[in-house]
Amino acid sequence: MADNENKQTDQELVAQGKPAADEPAASAFVSDKKQRGDKSAKPRSRGLLWFVVIITLLIATGTAAAGYWFVWKKGDTTAVVAAEQARQQAALASLAADNNALQQQLIALEASKQKLAETVSNLTSKAESMQLQTEQLLSQLNDMEGRRPSDWLIAEADYLVRMAGRKVWLEKDTDTAILLLQNADDRLKELSDPSVIPIRGLIAEDIQTLRQANSVDRVKLALTLSGMLNKADDLPLNTFVRPRDEAEKAALTNSVDDWQSNLAQVWRSIVNDFISVRRTDAPVEPMMTSQEEWLYKEQFKLQIMQAQSAVMDGKNALFSQSLNNAIALLNTRFDADSPKVQGTVSALETLLDTNVEEALPSSLEAMAPLQRLLEQRVNGAFGNGAEAL
């Protein structure tokens, strides 16, 4: 750049009739000529040359300074631009991440929306189906309005027959079961329907079967045995009673009103004088202890309780055996001459003739046919609606 300026200066000098800096020979030639022609022009040419050199140096220095300043400023601007570009790239990356997250949320919302739409569609179809079934059921109910009483009578008869079976098998109450079967027959009679006549015949057979069964009053029999059990402690045992000593005998009285007792005592004293006492070597049974008395009474109670259990279970053999054991125990270990013992033995012998075994039927013949009839009526009335219910 400085060279160009120097060349431009030289050209300007040449144009003005002055010698250029890069032509020394020409300058010398011109100088010699000028020296010969005009010696006064030499100092002026040198001053102008120095002026041009100084100007050229200043221009070069300014150009270098301007270039340095431009390079320094350009470096700072590049750093700022790089930092700005990095910041913008980070912002773009953050925006891209947010955009991806929003896209994922949109995808999830779209899937949820589809699922919700499917659920709403299913619920709508189910609601329409239920509404259709409801309309069909209402139509069928309106159609069977006149047949409803007969169906309820059949259902009531079926319930009564079931209750009769439970009375027979769970409570062994044949009397109540017969009443329930009779009520069921009355319900079927109100139908005035010839198709239920076979079932009424089966109910009559069940009633006859229960009447032929042994209808012993188990409760009464168990209460009778319970009364004997409560009075067992009052029964006297067959124990030795020590006779009274002579000193304990009552003395004769002087009252005329006691002549009978006085005569009896005199007679006993006369008889005792003629009675002799003989000795024997046979072993004498000892008196009954209190433990033995308690044991015999408990054995009697045990036999009575076994008889009660046999009554409730309908075991006639165990019932008879328990009563016979109780009677034998009363005759051997209790005072047979006591009215209490005699009355208890008589009552037990009377109970021996009671048969506590009942031959109850395992099932009622009318139960299954009546249930099938009820199912046919319900299915015929409701159709598919009964299965839906």
C-alpha positions as CSV (number, residue, x, y, z in Angstrom):
1,M,0.0,0.0,0.0
2,A,2.9,2.3,0.8
3,D,4.6,1.4,-2.5
4,N,1.4,2.4,-4.4
5,E,1.4,5.7,-2.6
6,N,5.0,6.3,-3.4
7,K,4.4,5.5,-7.0
8,Q,1.4,7.9,-7.0
9,T,3.6,10.7,-5.6
10,D,6.3,10.1,-8.2
11,Q,3.7,10.3,-10.9
12,E,2.4,13.5,-9.5
13,L,5.9,14.9,-9.4
14,V,6.6,13.9,-12.9
15,A,3.3,15.5,-14.0
16,Q,4.4,18.7,-12.3
17,G,7.8,18.6,-13.9
18,K,9.6,17.2,-10.9
19,P,11.8,14.1,-10.8
20,A,10.5,10.8,-9.4
21,A,12.0,9.0,-6.4
22,D,12.8,5.8,-8.2
23,E,14.6,7.4,-11.1
24,P,18.0,8.5,-9.7
25,A,19.8,8.6,-13.0
26,A,17.2,10.8,-14.5
27,S,17.1,12.9,-11.4
28,A,20.9,13.2,-11.5
29,F,20.7,14.1,-15.1
30,V,18.1,16.6,-14.5
31,S,19.9,17.9,-11.4
32,D,23.1,18.4,-13.4
33,K,21.2,20.2,-16.0
34,K,19.4,22.3,-13.5
35,Q,22.7,22.9,-11.7
36,R,24.1,24.1,-14.9
37,G,21.0,25.9,-15.8
38,D,19.8,27.2,-12.5
39,K,21.7,26.4,-9.2
40,S,19.0,28.1,-7.1
41,A,16.4,25.2,-7.6
42,K,18.4,22.5,-5.6
43,P,17.4,23.4,-2.0
44,R,13.8,23.6,-3.0
45,S,13.7,20.1,-4.5
46,R,15.3,18.5,-1.4
47,G,12.8,20.0,1.0
48,L,9.9,18.9,-1.2
49,L,11.4,15.4,-1.2
50,W,11.7,15.2,2.5
51,F,8.1,16.4,2.8
52,V,6.9,13.7,0.6
53,V,8.9,11.0,2.6
54,I,7.5,12.2,5.8
55,I,3.9,12.2,4.4
56,T,4.5,8.7,3.1
57,L,5.7,7.5,6.5
58,L,2.7,9.0,8.3
59,I,0.4,7.4,5.8
60,A,2.1,4.0,6.3
61,T,2.0,4.4,10.1
62,G,-1.7,5.3,10.0
63,T,-2.5,2.5,7.6
64,A,-0.7,0.0,10.0
65,A,-2.5,1.4,13.0
66,A,-5.8,1.2,11.2
67,G,-5.1,-2.4,10.2
68,Y,-4.1,-3.4,13.7
69,W,-7.2,-1.7,15.1
70,F,-9.4,-3.4,12.5
71,V,-7.9,-6.9,13.3
72,W,-8.3,-6.3,17.1
73,K,-11.9,-5.2,16.7
74,K,-12.6,-8.1,14.4
75,G,-11.3,-10.6,16.9
76,D,-13.5,-9.2,19.7
77,T,-16.5,-9.2,17.3
78,T,-15.8,-12.9,16.4
79,A,-15.8,-13.9,20.1
80,V,-19.1,-12.1,20.7
81,V,-20.6,-13.7,17.6
82,A,-19.4,-17.2,18.7
83,A,-20.9,-16.7,22.2
84,E,-24.2,-15.5,20.7
85,Q,-24.3,-18.4,18.3
86,A,-23.6,-20.8,21.2
87,R,-26.4,-19.2,23.2
88,Q,-28.8,-19.4,20.3
89,Q,-27.9,-23.1,19.7
90,A,-28.6,-23.9,23.4
91,A,-31.9,-22.1,23.1
92,L,-32.7,-24.0,19.9
93,A,-31.8,-27.3,21.7
94,S,-34.1,-26.4,24.6
95,L,-36.9,-25.5,22.2
96,A,-36.4,-28.8,20.4
97,A,-36.6,-30.8,23.7
98,D,-39.8,-28.9,24.7
99,N,-41.2,-29.6,21.2
100,N,-40.5,-33.3,21.6
101,A,-42.1,-33.4,25.0
102,L,-45.2,-31.6,23.7
103,Q,-45.3,-34.1,20.8
104,Q,-45.2,-37.0,23.3
105,Q,-48.0,-35.4,25.3
106,L,-50.0,-34.9,22.2
107,I,-49.5,-38.6,21.3
108,A,-50.6,-39.7,24.8
109,L,-53.6,-37.4,24.7
110,E,-54.6,-38.8,21.3
111,A,-54.3,-42.4,22.6
112,S,-56.3,-41.5,25.7
113,K,-58.9,-39.8,23.5
114,Q,-59.2,-43.0,21.4
115,K,-59.5,-45.2,24.5
116,L,-62.1,-42.9,26.0
117,A,-64.0,-42.9,22.7
118,E,-64.0,-46.7,22.7
119,T,-65.2,-46.8,26.3
120,V,-68.0,-44.4,25.5
121,S,-68.9,-46.5,22.5
122,N,-69.0,-49.7,24.6
123,L,-71.1,-48.1,27.3
124,T,-73.5,-46.7,24.7
125,S,-73.9,-50.1,23.1
126,K,-74.5,-51.7,26.5
127,A,-77.0,-49.1,27.5
128,E,-78.8,-49.6,24.2
129,S,-78.8,-53.4,24.8
130,M,-80.1,-53.0,28.3
131,Q,-82.8,-50.7,27.2
132,L,-83.8,-53.2,24.5
133,Q,-83.9,-56.0,27.1
134,T,-85.9,-53.8,29.5
135,E,-88.4,-53.0,26.8
136,Q,-88.7,-56.7,26.0
137,L,-89.2,-57.6,29.7
138,L,-91.8,-55.0,30.1
139,S,-93.6,-56.3,27.0
140,Q,-93.5,-59.9,28.3
141,L,-94.7,-58.7,31.8
142,N,-97.6,-57.0,30.1
143,D,-98.4,-60.1,28.1
144,M,-98.3,-62.4,31.2
145,E,-100.3,-60.2,33.4
146,G,-103.2,-62.6,33.5
147,R,-101.0,-65.6,34.3
148,R,-99.1,-64.2,37.2
149,P,-101.4,-65.4,40.1
150,S,-101.1,-69.0,38.9
151,D,-97.3,-68.8,38.8
152,W,-97.2,-67.4,42.3
153,L,-99.4,-70.2,43.6
154,I,-97.0,-72.8,42.1
155,A,-94.0,-71.0,43.7
156,E,-95.8,-70.9,47.1
157,A,-96.6,-74.6,46.8
158,D,-93.0,-75.4,46.0
159,Y,-91.9,-73.4,49.1
160,L,-94.3,-75.2,51.3
161,V,-93.1,-78.6,50.1
162,R,-89.5,-77.6,50.7
163,M,-90.3,-76.5,54.2
164,A,-92.0,-79.8,54.9
165,G,-88.9,-81.7,53.8
166,R,-86.8,-79.6,56.2
167,K,-89.2,-80.3,59.1
168,V,-88.9,-84.0,58.4
169,W,-85.1,-84.3,58.0
170,L,-83.8,-81.6,60.4
171,E,-86.4,-81.5,63.1
172,K,-88.1,-84.9,62.6
173,D,-91.4,-83.2,63.0
174,T,-93.8,-85.2,60.9
175,D,-97.0,-83.5,62.2
176,T,-95.9,-80.0,61.0
177,A,-94.6,-81.5,57.7
178,I,-98.1,-83.1,57.1
179,L,-99.7,-79.7,57.6
180,L,-97.3,-78.0,55.2
181,L,-98.0,-80.6,52.5
182,Q,-101.7,-80.1,52.9
183,N,-101.3,-76.4,52.5
184,A,-99.3,-77.0,49.4
185,D,-102.0,-79.2,48.0
186,D,-104.6,-76.4,48.7
187,R,-102.5,-73.9,46.7
188,L,-102.3,-76.3,43.7
189,K,-106.1,-76.9,44.0
190,E,-106.7,-73.2,43.6
191,L,-105.1,-73.3,40.1
192,S,-107.9,-75.4,38.6
193,D,-105.2,-76.7,36.2
194,P,-105.4,-80.4,35.2
195,S,-101.7,-80.5,34.6
196,V,-100.9,-80.3,38.3
197,I,-103.1,-83.4,39.2
198,P,-100.1,-85.8,39.1
199,I,-98.2,-83.6,41.5
200,R,-101.2,-83.5,43.8
201,G,-101.2,-87.3,43.7
202,L,-97.5,-87.4,44.8
203,I,-98.3,-84.9,47.6
204,A,-101.0,-87.2,48.8
205,E,-98.6,-90.2,48.8
206,D,-96.1,-88.2,50.8
207,I,-98.7,-87.3,53.4
208,Q,-99.7,-91.0,53.7
209,T,-96.1,-92.0,54.1
210,L,-95.5,-89.5,56.9
211,R,-98.7,-90.7,58.7
212,Q,-97.6,-94.3,58.6
213,A,-94.3,-93.3,60.2
214,N,-93.9,-93.9,63.9
215,S,-95.0,-90.5,65.4
216,V,-93.6,-90.8,68.9
217,D,-93.6,-87.6,71.0
218,R,-89.9,-87.3,71.5
219,V,-90.2,-84.1,73.5
220,K,-92.7,-85.6,76.0
221,L,-90.6,-88.7,76.4
222,A,-87.4,-86.7,76.9
223,L,-89.1,-84.5,79.5
224,T,-90.4,-87.6,81.4
225,L,-86.8,-89.0,81.6
226,S,-85.6,-85.6,82.7
227,G,-88.0,-85.6,85.6
228,M,-86.7,-89.0,86.7
229,L,-83.2,-87.6,86.5
230,N,-84.0,-84.7,88.8
231,K,-85.5,-87.0,91.4
232,A,-82.7,-89.5,91.4
233,D,-81.1,-88.1,94.5
234,D,-84.3,-88.6,96.5
235,L,-84.4,-92.4,95.9
236,P,-83.4,-94.4,99.0
237,L,-80.7,-97.0,98.7
238,N,-80.7,-100.5,100.1
239,T,-78.6,-99.9,103.2
240,F,-78.4,-101.5,106.7
241,V,-80.6,-99.7,109.3
242,R,-79.3,-100.1,112.8
243,P,-82.1,-101.1,115.3
244,R,-82.7,-99.0,118.3
245,D,-81.3,-100.0,121.6
246,E,-83.5,-101.1,124.5
247,A,-82.8,-97.9,126.2
248,E,-84.0,-96.0,123.3
249,K,-87.4,-97.8,123.4
250,A,-90.3,-95.7,124.6
251,A,-91.4,-96.3,128.2
252,L,-95.0,-97.2,129.1
253,T,-97.2,-94.2,129.7
254,N,-99.9,-93.8,132.3
255,S,-102.4,-92.3,129.9
256,V,-105.5,-94.3,129.1
257,D,-105.4,-93.0,125.5
258,D,-102.1,-94.8,124.9
259,W,-103.4,-98.2,125.8
260,Q,-102.8,-99.5,122.3
261,S,-99.1,-98.5,122.1
262,N,-98.6,-99.7,125.7
263,L,-100.1,-103.1,124.8
264,A,-98.0,-103.4,121.7
265,Q,-94.8,-102.7,123.7
266,V,-95.7,-105.3,126.3
267,W,-96.4,-107.9,123.7
268,R,-93.0,-107.2,121.9
269,S,-91.2,-107.5,125.2
270,I,-92.9,-110.9,125.9
271,V,-92.1,-112.2,122.4
272,N,-88.5,-111.1,122.6
273,D,-88.0,-113.1,125.8
274,F,-88.8,-116.3,123.9
275,I,-86.5,-115.5,120.9
276,S,-83.0,-116.9,121.1
277,V,-79.9,-115.5,119.2
278,R,-77.8,-117.9,117.1
279,R,-74.3,-117.3,115.9
280,T,-73.1,-117.9,112.4
281,D,-69.7,-118.0,110.7
282,A,-71.0,-116.7,107.3
283,P,-69.4,-113.3,106.2
284,V,-71.6,-110.3,106.9
285,E,-71.8,-107.7,104.1
286,P,-70.5,-104.3,105.3
287,M,-72.7,-101.2,105.3
288,M,-72.7,-99.0,102.1
289,T,-70.3,-96.1,102.3
290,S,-71.1,-92.6,101.2
291,Q,-68.9,-93.0,98.1
292,E,-70.8,-96.1,97.1
293,E,-74.1,-94.4,97.6
294,W,-72.9,-91.5,95.3
295,L,-71.6,-94.0,92.7
296,Y,-74.9,-96.0,92.5
297,K,-76.9,-92.8,92.1
298,E,-74.6,-91.5,89.4
299,Q,-74.9,-94.9,87.6
300,F,-78.6,-94.6,87.6
301,K,-78.4,-91.0,86.2
302,L,-76.1,-92.1,83.5
303,Q,-78.5,-94.8,82.3
304,I,-81.4,-92.2,82.2
305,M,-79.2,-89.8,80.2
306,Q,-78.3,-92.5,77.7
307,A,-82.0,-93.2,77.3
308,Q,-82.6,-89.5,76.6
309,S,-79.9,-89.5,74.0
310,A,-81.3,-92.6,72.3
311,V,-84.8,-91.0,72.2
312,M,-83.5,-87.9,70.3
313,D,-81.4,-90.1,67.9
314,G,-84.2,-92.6,67.4
315,K,-82.1,-95.6,68.5
316,N,-84.6,-98.0,69.9
317,A,-82.1,-100.7,71.0
318,L,-80.0,-98.3,73.0
319,F,-83.1,-96.9,74.6
320,S,-84.4,-100.3,75.7
321,Q,-81.0,-101.3,77.0
322,S,-80.6,-98.2,79.1
323,L,-84.0,-98.5,80.6
324,N,-83.4,-102.2,81.5
325,N,-80.1,-101.3,83.1
326,A,-81.8,-98.6,85.2
327,I,-84.5,-101.0,86.3
328,A,-81.9,-103.6,87.3
329,L,-80.0,-101.0,89.3
330,L,-83.1,-99.9,91.2
331,N,-84.0,-103.5,92.1
332,T,-80.5,-104.4,93.3
333,R,-79.0,-101.3,94.9
334,F,-82.0,-99.3,95.9
335,D,-84.7,-99.9,98.5
336,A,-87.3,-102.0,96.6
337,D,-89.8,-101.6,99.4
338,S,-89.8,-97.8,99.1
339,P,-92.8,-96.3,97.3
340,K,-90.5,-93.9,95.4
341,V,-88.4,-96.7,94.0
342,Q,-91.5,-98.8,93.1
343,G,-93.1,-95.8,91.3
344,T,-89.9,-95.2,89.3
345,V,-89.6,-98.8,88.3
346,S,-93.2,-98.9,87.2
347,A,-92.7,-95.8,85.1
348,L,-89.5,-97.2,83.4
349,E,-91.3,-100.5,82.7
350,T,-94.1,-98.5,81.0
351,L,-91.6,-96.7,78.8
352,L,-90.1,-100.0,77.7
353,D,-93.1,-100.5,75.4
354,T,-92.4,-97.3,73.5
355,N,-90.7,-97.5,70.1
356,V,-88.5,-94.5,69.6
357,E,-87.3,-95.5,66.1
358,E,-88.9,-93.6,63.2
359,A,-88.7,-94.8,59.6
360,L,-88.8,-91.4,57.9
361,P,-88.6,-91.1,54.1
362,S,-85.3,-89.9,52.7
363,S,-87.0,-87.6,50.2
364,L,-90.5,-86.3,49.3
365,E,-91.8,-87.6,46.0
366,A,-93.6,-84.3,45.1
367,M,-90.5,-82.1,45.5
368,A,-88.6,-82.6,42.2
369,P,-91.7,-82.6,39.9
370,L,-93.0,-79.5,41.5
371,Q,-89.7,-77.7,41.0
372,R,-89.5,-78.7,37.4
373,L,-93.0,-77.4,36.8
374,L,-92.1,-74.1,38.4
375,E,-89.0,-73.8,36.2
376,Q,-91.0,-74.5,33.1
377,R,-93.6,-71.9,33.9
378,V,-90.9,-69.2,34.7
379,N,-88.9,-70.0,31.5
380,G,-92.0,-70.0,29.4
381,A,-93.2,-66.7,30.8
382,F,-89.9,-64.8,30.7
383,G,-88.0,-66.6,28.0
384,N,-84.5,-65.3,27.6
385,G,-85.2,-62.6,30.1
386,A,-85.1,-65.2,32.9
387,E,-81.6,-66.2,32.0
388,A,-80.5,-62.5,31.8
389,L,-81.9,-62.0,35.3
